[in-house]
Amino acid sequence: MEGRVLIVEDDASIREVTALGLSRAGLRTTTAVDGREALAQWRAHEFDLIILDVMLPGLDGFEVCREIRKTSQTPILMLTARTDTIDVVVGLESGADDYVKKPFEVPELVARVRALLRRATAPVEQQSVQAGDLTIDPGRFSVHKGETELTLTATEFRLLLELARRPGQVFTREVLLERVWNYPQVGDSRLVDVAVQRLRAKIEDDPANPRLVRTVRGAGYKLAAR
């Protein structure tokens, strides 16, 4: 699988090992050592995926991620040495699609990168889907709430589309990880939970009392049947 990856990491040894591992996996890599260089590289070149360390000098990874998300849906995988749930959540809420904790094994990182690249290039059916007052147009990668177009990340869009295709069906977190994140093995359910929270904040009239994306206690999530 070919693809161009931007690696943003201030630790030289981690940066070099990561670049070497991805190159051996057939990916083309460019590196940056801090947040400002990362944004400069991203603006100057086209990348298929960005690996972004959280702890960077100057602009941290969260700030870089937010800046990229203002105009781009390029998949972002964050590297973090922090293990607290709140730090993982902040990264995902900043717009990251996935995260890997340090220290990591290069084969695990390569597998995550390949999963994100497969998902980003997977064909999506073109027929529009209606969900409550939402109109989901896969061909245009757009969602309208009435007359207003909503701004969703690629992950949020795919999550909404997956749920909307089968209203009333309960999806476990494991199934959503496989279908939305393209993970064939068990992954971190926080990816699903945070993505659902972000999605609700954008599509629900009252995110604290969601009417469209419902939690099925002990099971997972479903989109309310019409």
N, C-alpha and C positions, 0 to 999 in steps of 0.2 A: 504494500500500500504506500503510495507516494503522498507527500504532503509537506508543506512548509511550516515549521514550528518556530516560534519565538520563545526563547528561554530567558526568563528574567530572574537572575539569582546573583546576589552579591558575594556569596562564598565561592571562591575560585574552584575548589576541589569538587564541590557539588555541581557547579555549572559545567565543568569539563566532563565529569563522569556522565551526567545527564545527556550532554550533547553527543558524547561517544556512543552511549547506549541507543539513543534514537537514530543516530546515523547508521549504526549496524542493523537497525530494524528497517532501513530503507527510507528514512525520513530526512528531509533537508532541514538544517537548523541554522538559526541566527541567534546570537546571544546579546544580552544587555546586562549591565551591572547595577543599575539603579532605576528608579521610577521615571525620571526625566528622559534618560536614554531609551527606556522602553517605549515611551510615548512617541519619541522622535522616530524610532525604528518602525513602529506601528503606522505612523502617518506617512512614512516614506515608502513602505513596501506592503504587499498583500500577504497575509498569513492565513493558513487554514486552522491554526490553533495556537493558543498562547499558554505557556506554563509560567505561572506568576508566583514568586515567593511573597509571603505576607510581610515579613520583616525586611524592609529595604531602607537604605539611607535616603533622606529627603522625603520624597513622596512614598508612602507605604503602599503595599499591594492593594489594600482596600480602595485607596484613592485612585490608583491607576485603573483598577477594575471599573469603578464608577465612571471615570472619564471615558473609557473605551465604550461602555454600555450606552453612552449618550447617543452614539451614532452607529454602533456595530453590534452584530450578533455573533461575531467570531467566538467559537467555543473557548472558554477559559477554565483551566485547571489550576487551582491554587495549591501551593506547597506551604505547609505550616508546621512549625515545631511546637505549637501550642496544642494542648489536648483538651482545654476547657470547651464545653459545649457552646458557650457564648461566642467564642472566637470563630468557631466553625459556622455558627449561624450568621455572624456579621459578614463573613466571607460570602456565603451563599446569598444573603440579602443584598450584597453589593453587586450581584449579578453573575457570580461564578457558577459554572455548571457542575463542578465536582471539586474535590480536594483530596490530597494525599498527605498523610502525616510523615514528618521526618522522625527518625531515619527511615528511608524506604528502600526496597529492593528494586533495582532497575527493571526487571521483568514485570513487576507489578505496575510500575509507572507506564511502561510501554503498552501493557494491556489496557490501562485506563485511557491512554491517548488514542489507541486504535478504536476503542469503543466510542469515544466522542467523535472521531472522524467518520466512522461508519454512520453514526446517527445523523451527523450534519449533512451527509451526502445521500441518505436513504430517500428513495422516492416516496412522495406523499400523494395520496389520491386527490384528485382535483375538485371533486364535487363539494359544494358548500354545505355546511351543516348549521341547523338552527338549534339553539339551546336557550330557552326562555326568550329574553329580549336580545340575545347575542346572535350575531351572524358571523360564522367562522368560514373564511375563504382560504383553503389550503393553497390554491394556485397563486394567490397574491400574498400569502402569508400575513393575512390581516384579520382583525377581529373588530366588529362594530357593535357598540351597545346603543341601540337605536340608530341615531344619525352620527354618533360620536365614535371615531376610531380610537381604539385603545392601544397603548404601547406595551407589548409583551415581549419578554425575552424568548429566545428559541425554545428553551426548556419549558417555560410557562405555556407557550403556544402548543407544543406537542402534548403536554399534560392535559390541557383543556380539550384538545382534539380527541385524544384517546378516550377520555371520559364521555365526551359528547357523542361519540359514534355509537355508544351503547348506554343510553340513559336508563337509569334504574339498576344497572348491573353493578355489583360490588367488586371493586378491584383491591386486592391485597397490596401492601407495599412492595412485596417481592415481585408481583406481576408488573406493577408500574415501573419498578427498577429495570426489569427486563425489556419492557416495551418502549418506555420513554428514554431511559438512559442507556439501553442496549447492554445491560449487564446480565450475562447468563447465569452468574453465580450470585449468592446472597451478598448484598451490599449494605451500606449504612442507611437505615430507614430515615435518618434525619434529612437526607437529600429530598425524600418525598415530602416529609412533613413541612419543611421550610418552603419548598416550591408551592405546596398547597396554600400556605399562609400568604405568600406573595401574590399568588393568583387570586385568592379571595379579596385581597386588598384592592385589586384592580377591577374585578368584575362584579362584586357584590355591592348592593346598596348599603348593607350594614355588615361589614366583614366579621363583626363579633357575633352576629346571628345569621350565618350564611343560609341562603335559601337554595342556591344552585349546587354548589359543591358541598355535599354532606359527609360528615364523619359517621361511619358505622362502627360503633364501639367494639373493640376486640377483633375487628375484621379488616377495615381499610376505609376506602372512600368510594363515593358514587356521585353521579350527577343526577339531580332530581328528575324523575320522569315527568313529562309534560302532563 
